[in-house]
Structures are given as C-alpha cells and as structure tokens.
Amino acid sequence: VVIGIVDQGASTLSNVGVTVIAARALDTRTFGGFALVYSVYVVAIGVARAIAMEPLLLRGRTPGVAPLPSTVGAMASLGAVTGAACVLVGIAGGGVAGPPLIVLGAALPLLFVQDGWRYAAFAAERPARALVVDLVWIAVQTVGTAVVVVSGSRDPVAFVAVWAAGGAVGAVVGAAQARALPRPAAGARWVKDNLDFGGPFVAEFMAAGGAGYAGLWLLGAVRGLAALGAVRVGQTVLGP
C-alpha cells in the first residue's frame, strides 16, 4: 500500500512539475496551447486505461486471463491509433497547438506502454516496478526540463518533448523489468473479451473526468487559448 501511494505521488509530481514550469516559462497563449495538448493526453490515457488496464486489475488472477504482455500490447495499439489521429489533427490544425500535438502523437504509443507496465506491475503485485518506471520518467524529465529552461526556450514543443521523452524511457525500463515486450496482436483479443468491464469504465471516466476536459476545450474555443491556460493552472494546483 505504501509503495502504491508513493508511486501515485511520483506520477502526480511528474505531471504537475512540468505544467508549473511551462506556465512560468511560456506566455499565457502559448501555455494555453501546451495545456490543450496535455489535456488531450489526459483524456486519451484515461480512456485507454479504462478499456485495457482497469479490467486487468479485476481479472488479473482469474484462470485463463491473458498474460501481461498482451494487455500492455493493447495499450500499444490504442496509443498508435490515438497518436496517428493526434498527428493528423496537429498537421491540419497548425497554430500554437499544432506542432506540440504532433510531438505528442508520435510519442503516444510509448507513453501508453509506459502506463501499461505500471498497471501490469500492480496487477502482478509488484508495485516497486511501477515506482521504478515513474522515477525514471521523473529523472529524465527533470534533466530535460532543466536544459530547456536554461536554454531560455519559449517553445511549447520543447516542454512536450522532454516530458514525453521521460515516459518513453520509462516504457523501455518497464519492458526490461518484465523481461517481455508488448504483444499488440494479442491485445486486440484482450480488449474484445473485456468490453463488459471496459465499456462501463470508459463511461465512468468520461462522466467523472472527461466531461471536465471537454468543458476546458469548449472554453478554449469560445475564449481562446489564454483562458484555457489560466483555468488549467488552477486545475493543476487543485489536482494533488
């Protein structure tokens, strides 16, 4: 239990830290673009967890349940599909949010895999592995963010890139700890066989958290990215 609490704290610290630093370094409109891209990640990862990983926590010890590489493979597939959509939207939309959205889309498969290994570690009752994955993310992100800040960069792409790089390295570490690679082909069957849980979990997430981010996007559409960024800062402060 203690390791689980520490891991959740580390994961939250990683996300809050980069948001606060980006808010300090970027102007309000540019930070709004960063916040928009980050909110897309939050909603996407929440839906993917509900579909692929939360059912694992309930069925992880049931006879016949797919091995962990299959469930993490489902996350890889979901990340690839969602990432491709982000890249296409980023290219078509352009503007302040377009380039960082493209970077996020390219990194999403590994970011989803990183999160998959975290959940797989808890399902296997090895929470220390999840903590290691998150600490690696924090370490890489901290070094990268320091380089960006010292260089004086005011580009949201740089902040998204260093944050995503930490998650990508964490995905590799997760695979090394499990001594396995994700199996996307087997992941499709896992998702299909667990829609009885996945569907309600997605609905729950969208009702509890997704609706709030939809409101954030609507605010950005009506009042602009600066207003979206301001509200996101408030959410970041309240989040922990």
C-alpha positions, 0 to 999 in steps of 0.5 A: 500500500505504501509503495502504491501511494508513493508511486501515485505521488511520483506520477502526480509530481511528474505531471504537475512539475512540468505544467508549473514550469511551462506556465512560468516559462511560456506566455499565457497563449502559448501555455494555453496551447501546451495545456490543450495538448496535455489535456488531450493526453489526459483524456486519451490515457484515461480512456485507454486505461479504462478499456485495457488496464482497469479490467486487468486489475479485476481479472488479473488472477482469474484462470485463463486471463491473458498474460501481461504482455498482451494487455500492455500490447493493447495499450500499444495499439490504442496509443498508435491509433490515438497518436496517428489521429493526434498527428493528423489533427496537429498537421491540419490544425497548425497554430500554437497547438499544432506542432506540440500535438504532433510531438505528442502523437508520435510519442503516444504509443510509448507513453501508453506502454509506459502506463501499461507496465505500471498497471501490469506491475500492480496487477502482478503485485509488484508495485516497486516496478511501477515506482521504478518506471515513474522515477525514471520518467521523473529523472529524465524529465527533470534533466530535460526540463532543466536544459530547456529552461536554461536554454531560455526556450519559449517553445511549447514543443520543447516542454512536450518533448522532454516530458514525453521523452521521460515516459518513453524511457520509462516504457523501455525500463518497464519492458526490461523489468518484465523481461517481455515486450508488448504483444499488440496482436494479442491485445486486440483479443484482450480488449474484445473479451473485456468490453463488459468491464471496459465499456462501463469504465470508459463511461465512468471516466468520461462522466467523472473526468472527461466531461471536465476536459471537454468543458476546458476545450469548449472554453478554449474555443469560445475564449481562446487559448489564454483562458484555457491556460489560466483555468488549467493552472488552477486545475493543476494546483487543485489536482494533488 
